[in-house]
Amino acid sequence: MPHQPPCAILPIPVAIPRVTCATRTSTFNYYGPVQSLLTSEASKFLATITDAVEQEAASTINSFILATHNDCIGAAEEKTACWLTIRVTKPTYEFEIPRWHQDGRMFPYDEGRKEVVRSKYALTLLGPTTLMLQPNAHVFSTYHRGETQHYWWRKTHGPEPTEENKDQAYSTLRHWLADEFKDAIRVRVGDGEVVRFSWGRDDSPVHSEPDLISDRVFVTVLYGSESELREMCNWRSAEYGKFDW
């Protein structure tokens, strides 16, 4: 089984469609088989929610899926399904303070596939790119130390924290990490570049949404077997094969 590092930029950029603005905040979600209809539905969504031309958007989405599917490790049946999401956002102060985090496990693994490095792929069509810290031992140790210090209930056998306790701990940790990582080296992602980053592992990249000072259009995809994606739907109360927007 080939090894992939926890973070990488794919070698060939994707041509970005002409898009300058979004009409409103909206999200496109699809859990299901990798199929040609996915490109047309995703591009229709983009042409509806932004000023992108549908044909240009379709070319970008198609190139994105082809490049990422080819890069994803595994036999054909092990990556026959996907979760594709497109997040369109208007300016907001929500991420003025970064939300540094690692992506956790997305679905139950098929038997014998637990040790395979699973990844998500991301492409920014408009606006600021995702903030991502250069993976290294200092970043991981700082992040895990912060979680241990602030999420005290994970290391004790005492009473469960209240929702208010959890919210306060989350907010305090978020501010603490923002300060700790203010000078940390970040991954540079250029126009049309697709970034691959692992999820569900101790060395999965620490990342955050950017400060949303302008309209943003952001596309991600991950792959798995049909059974894995169906279980992901069960976890998320989603419908397999449905285009949701």
Backbone torsions as a table, in degrees:
resi	resn	phi	psi	omega
1	MET	NA	121.9	-179.6
2	PRO	-64.1	149.1	179.9
3	HIS	-98.8	138.7	174.7
4	GLN	-120.4	136.3	176.0
5	PRO	-65.9	161.3	-176.1
6	PRO	-66.1	-17.8	-178.4
7	CYS	-150.7	137.4	179.0
8	ALA	-161.6	155.3	172.1
9	ILE	-100.5	127.3	178.6
10	LEU	-63.8	146.6	-170.3
11	PRO	-66.6	-28.8	-175.9
12	ILE	-114.3	119.8	178.5
13	PRO	-66.3	159.8	177.8
14	VAL	-102.4	136.9	177.7
15	ALA	-67.1	126.9	-176.9
16	ILE	-92.1	135.8	177.5
17	PRO	-71.1	159.5	176.2
18	ARG	-73.1	112.2	178.5
19	VAL	-145.0	129.6	-175.1
20	THR	-120.2	-18.7	-176.8
21	CYS	-159.0	163.8	176.3
22	ALA	-120.6	146.3	-179.7
23	THR	-81.6	-29.7	-178.8
24	ARG	-165.4	167.0	175.1
25	THR	-75.6	130.9	-178.2
26	SER	-161.3	159.0	-179.7
27	THR	-133.9	136.4	174.3
28	PHE	-106.0	128.3	177.8
29	ASN	-129.8	139.5	175.9
30	TYR	-146.8	124.1	172.5
31	TYR	-117.7	115.2	-178.8
32	GLY	171.0	-170.5	-178.1
33	PRO	-65.8	146.7	173.4
34	VAL	-70.1	116.1	-174.5
35	GLN	-147.5	160.6	-176.8
36	SER	-64.7	-31.1	-179.0
37	LEU	-63.1	-23.3	-180.0
38	LEU	-61.0	-41.8	179.5
39	THR	-62.2	-45.7	-177.6
40	SER	-67.5	-39.6	179.3
41	GLU	-68.4	-41.3	179.5
42	ALA	-66.3	-41.4	179.7
43	SER	-69.8	-33.5	175.5
44	LYS	-62.7	-42.1	176.8
45	PHE	-59.4	-47.2	-178.1
46	LEU	-63.6	-39.2	179.8
47	ALA	-70.0	-23.0	179.6
48	THR	-83.4	-40.1	-172.8
49	ILE	-93.9	-20.1	179.4
50	THR	-127.9	-177.9	177.5
51	ASP	-93.0	17.4	177.9
52	ALA	-68.2	147.8	174.3
53	VAL	-82.2	130.7	-172.2
54	GLU	-56.5	-42.9	-178.3
55	GLN	-64.8	-39.4	178.3
56	GLU	-67.8	-41.4	178.3
57	ALA	-62.5	-39.5	179.7
58	ALA	-62.2	-40.8	179.0
59	SER	-62.9	-41.1	179.4
60	THR	-66.2	-47.8	-179.4
61	ILE	-62.4	-41.9	179.3
62	ASN	-61.8	-44.9	179.1
63	SER	-64.2	-39.5	179.2
64	PHE	-62.7	-45.7	-179.6
65	ILE	-66.6	-44.0	179.8
66	LEU	-61.4	-46.8	-177.3
67	ALA	-64.6	-43.8	-176.6
68	THR	-74.0	-38.7	179.1
69	HIS	-64.5	-39.7	177.9
70	ASN	-66.8	-35.2	-178.2
71	ASP	-75.8	-29.4	-176.0
72	CYS	-64.0	129.4	-179.0
73	ILE	-76.5	149.8	179.2
74	GLY	126.5	157.5	175.3
75	ALA	-72.0	166.9	-175.1
76	ALA	-54.4	-44.0	-177.0
77	GLU	-71.8	-15.7	-179.9
78	GLU	-87.7	-5.4	178.1
79	LYS	-141.7	39.6	-177.6
80	THR	-82.6	-12.7	-178.3
81	ALA	-126.8	165.9	-176.5
82	CYS	-151.4	164.5	165.1
83	TRP	-119.0	111.6	177.3
84	LEU	-110.0	131.1	176.2
85	THR	-133.1	143.5	174.6
86	ILE	-125.0	119.1	179.2
87	ARG	-107.2	120.0	176.5
88	VAL	-110.1	122.7	-176.2
89	THR	-130.7	146.9	171.5
90	LYS	-93.3	164.7	-179.2
91	PRO	-56.1	141.1	-179.8
92	THR	-155.8	156.7	177.5
93	TYR	-90.1	3.0	-171.3
94	GLU	-57.1	-34.4	-176.0
95	PHE	-114.9	26.6	173.8
96	GLU	-59.1	-37.1	169.2
97	ILE	-98.3	120.8	-175.8
98	PRO	-56.4	148.7	175.9
99	ARG	-105.7	70.3	-177.6
100	TRP	-63.5	128.7	-178.7
101	HIS	-161.0	165.4	169.6
102	GLN	-109.0	143.6	175.0
103	ASP	-76.0	128.9	179.1
104	GLY	-83.1	-170.0	-179.0
105	ARG	-64.7	132.0	-175.1
106	MET	-92.8	-28.8	-179.2
107	PHE	-160.8	162.1	174.7
108	PRO	-66.4	133.9	-178.0
109	TYR	-77.9	146.4	171.1
110	ASP	-63.4	153.9	-179.6
111	GLU	-56.5	131.3	178.7
112	GLY	84.3	1.5	-176.5
113	ARG	-114.1	10.4	-175.0
114	LYS	-63.0	-35.9	-175.1
115	GLU	-86.1	-4.5	179.4
116	VAL	-71.9	131.6	178.1
117	VAL	-71.0	117.7	179.5
118	ARG	-99.2	143.9	-175.4
119	SER	-134.4	157.3	170.2
120	LYS	-113.5	148.1	178.9
121	TYR	-115.8	140.9	-176.0
122	ALA	-134.4	144.2	178.8
123	LEU	-143.0	129.5	177.6
124	THR	-98.4	122.8	179.6
125	LEU	-93.0	-26.2	-179.2
126	LEU	-155.2	140.2	174.9
127	GLY	87.9	-170.5	-176.1
128	PRO	-69.7	148.6	-180.0
129	THR	-84.7	164.1	177.6
130	THR	-59.9	140.9	173.6
131	LEU	-83.3	129.5	-179.7
132	MET	-141.0	128.7	179.4
133	LEU	-82.0	141.2	177.1
134	GLN	-61.4	118.6	-176.6
135	PRO	-61.4	124.5	174.0
136	ASN	-158.8	169.3	-174.6
137	ALA	-61.3	-37.2	-179.2
138	HIS	-64.5	-43.8	179.8
139	VAL	-61.6	-47.2	-177.5
140	PHE	-66.2	-42.8	-179.1
141	SER	-66.3	-38.9	178.5
142	THR	-64.9	-44.9	-178.8
143	TYR	-62.5	-47.8	-177.7
144	HIS	-70.1	-32.3	175.6
145	ARG	-65.0	-40.0	178.3
146	GLY	-63.0	-43.8	178.5
147	GLU	-63.3	-42.0	-179.7
148	THR	-63.4	-41.0	-178.5
149	GLN	-69.6	-39.8	-171.3
150	HIS	-95.2	-30.2	177.1
151	TYR	-96.6	67.2	-172.4
152	TRP	-58.7	-29.1	-176.1
153	TRP	-70.1	-15.5	179.6
154	ARG	-73.5	-17.9	-176.0
155	LYS	-115.3	10.6	179.0
156	THR	-126.1	167.0	177.7
157	HIS	-112.9	22.9	-179.4
158	GLY	-81.3	-164.1	-178.6
159	PRO	-66.6	151.7	178.3
160	GLU	-66.3	141.7	178.7
161	PRO	-70.5	153.4	175.2
162	THR	-77.1	167.0	176.4
163	GLU	-61.3	-35.6	177.6
164	GLU	-64.7	-40.7	175.7
165	ASN	-59.2	-45.9	-178.8
166	LYS	-64.0	-44.3	-180.0
167	ASP	-61.8	-41.8	-180.0
168	GLN	-66.6	-42.7	179.1
169	ALA	-63.9	-41.9	178.7
170	TYR	-60.8	-46.3	-179.1
171	SER	-64.2	-43.1	179.9
172	THR	-64.5	-43.4	178.2
173	LEU	-63.7	-40.8	-179.4
174	ARG	-59.6	-44.8	178.4
175	HIS	-67.4	-38.7	179.8
176	TRP	-63.3	-46.2	179.2
177	LEU	-65.5	-38.1	178.8
178	ALA	-59.2	-39.5	179.0
179	ASP	-72.6	-43.5	-178.8
180	GLU	-62.9	-35.4	-174.2
181	PHE	-102.3	11.0	-174.2
182	LYS	-61.4	-28.1	-179.6
183	ASP	-111.5	9.6	-177.8
184	ALA	-70.2	148.3	179.9
185	ILE	-71.5	132.9	-178.2
186	ARG	-109.8	152.4	175.6
187	VAL	-71.0	131.2	179.0
188	ARG	-92.0	123.1	179.9
189	VAL	-120.7	118.6	-177.4
190	GLY	-88.8	177.4	179.7
191	ASP	-60.1	129.5	177.0
192	GLY	77.4	-0.2	-179.0
193	GLU	-83.9	138.1	179.1
194	VAL	-99.9	125.2	178.2
195	VAL	-103.0	133.6	176.1
196	ARG	-106.3	129.2	177.7
197	PHE	-141.8	139.3	-174.9
198	SER	-75.4	163.3	176.4
199	TRP	-137.5	155.0	174.6
200	GLY	76.6	17.3	-178.9
201	ARG	-129.8	159.2	-179.9
202	ASP	-62.1	-29.6	-179.0
203	ASP	-103.7	20.5	174.6
204	SER	-66.8	140.5	-175.0
205	PRO	-57.3	142.1	174.0
206	VAL	-87.5	125.2	-174.3
207	HIS	-145.6	173.6	-179.3
208	SER	-155.4	156.2	167.1
209	GLU	-62.0	147.9	177.0
210	PRO	-78.2	169.9	172.7
211	ASP	-67.9	116.2	-172.2
212	LEU	-85.5	78.2	-178.1
213	ILE	-89.1	-4.1	179.6
214	SER	-149.7	173.0	175.4
215	ASP	-58.1	145.2	-178.6
216	ARG	-139.1	140.5	174.2
217	VAL	-129.0	120.0	-169.6
218	PHE	-133.7	128.6	-175.8
219	VAL	-118.1	133.9	174.2
220	THR	-134.7	156.0	175.9
221	VAL	-150.1	146.1	169.1
222	LEU	-136.4	158.0	-174.8
223	TYR	-123.9	155.4	176.0
224	GLY	-168.3	-176.9	176.6
225	SER	-76.4	168.4	177.4
226	GLU	-60.1	-42.4	-178.6
227	SER	-65.3	-37.1	178.7
228	GLU	-66.1	-43.9	-179.8
229	LEU	-70.8	-31.8	175.5
230	ARG	-65.9	-38.8	176.7
231	GLU	-67.8	-34.1	175.6
232	MET	-61.8	-40.3	176.0
233	CYS	-61.3	-40.5	178.0
234	ASN	-62.1	-42.5	178.9
235	TRP	-61.9	-36.3	-171.9
236	ARG	-105.3	6.9	-178.0
237	SER	53.8	43.3	178.8
238	ALA	-108.7	163.6	-179.2
239	GLU	-104.2	122.5	-179.6
240	TYR	-64.9	131.2	177.1
241	GLY	86.2	0.6	-177.0
242	LYS	-97.0	136.0	172.5
243	PHE	-88.4	113.0	-172.4
244	ASP	-111.7	111.2	173.0
245	TRP	-162.1	NA	NA
